[in-house]
Amino acid sequence: MAFYEHLRAYREQLDITQMEAARRIGIDHSVLSKYEKGDLAIPIDLLMKIKEVYAISNDYFLNMLEDKPSKSKNPGLEARESRSKYIEAFQEEYVTPLASYKEFRLLVMDIKSVSKEEKELKRYIKGLLKKD
């Protein structure tokens, strides 16, 4: 598997969209799409940014670059840990700075009060995003 395929698989394992990933990396989502398809070479400095944003461990990243299988005895656990690291970094970068604003806290509480069902919450949030 080529590195670009590993990159896409890892992003999907994190359960994040190209749009979200591209915003966090600081590039247009169409460029990320080209990277993930192998249509465009990834600059070295951007590789490090991607590694940081995706919270990829050094060993795992090297395995991706060298197209070696993961040495993990429990890939499911590793995937959950990677997702957890990503979410922690996301919260630190985006949520924590906004938590001091009462409007943000009210918005989050409003969203949370819509429903306990994940589908309903997603539908409501998508509706909010379309109002832009």
LINTA-V656715 format. One line per field, one symbol per residue. ss: DSSP state (H for helix, E for strand, L for the rest). burial: 1 if it has 24 or more other C-alpha atoms within 12 Angstrom, else 0. A space follows every 10 residues. Layout:
ss=???
burial=???
This chain:
ss=LLHHHHHHHH HHHHLLLHHH HHHHHLLLHH HHHHHHHLLL LLLHHHHHHH HHHHLLLHHH HHHHHHLLLL LLLLHHHHHH HHHHHHHHHH HHHHHHHHLL LHHHHHHHHH HHHHLLLHHH HHHHHHHHHH LL
burial=0011011101 1011000100 1101100000 1110110000 0100001001 1011111001 1001100000 0000000010 0110010001 0000000000 0000000000 0000000000 0000000000 00
